[in-house]
Amino acid sequence: MVETFDERFREIQPAAHSFAKSILHHASDAEDSVQNAAVKAISSFDRYDPSRPFKAWFFKILKNCCLDRLRKSQREQTNAYEEETSSNHQGGSAAELSQEVEWCMARISSAHQEILRLRYFAEMTYADMADYLEIPNGTVMSRLHAARIAFADQHGEYDD
């Protein structure tokens, strides 16, 4: 049985929203980017290779849509993010925890941010991440390990 785009997309839609929001920091911007990515993916679905993971293919499109959105509104995004992160970073509520995660993510390399987003927001497997990043599984594991350490180091600075 051949799965349609809709069937495949429904399976990954929650992770797609989470991934986009982890990049854009705003639910409405994330929603717009997921919709834009879906439109682009539908229009190029005839070029999708079904022997490759759909999730990795779609998330490449989604990442590009998110980056396009960031480029278009860089100044507004930067100002809004700086306002959010300049407030008190004392843990407690879910909003404060989310703010703490954003604070730590903003202070690690973009490569570390990307692999953490793929694993924890996009909920990708190592195999999906390897396909998405076009690197071997072992490299995914070592990069993820390094990213976790970098995040933990920032979290330690945050706690001080």
Secondary structure, 3 states (H helix, E strand, C coil): CCCCHHHHHHHHHHHHHHHHHHHHCCHHHHHHHHHHHHHHHHHCHHHCCCCCCHHHHHHHHHHHHHHHHHHHCHHHHHHHHHHHHCCCCCCCCHHHHHHHHHHHHCCCCHHHHHHHHHHHHCCCCHHHHHHHHCCCHHHHHHHHHHHHHHHHHHHHHHHC
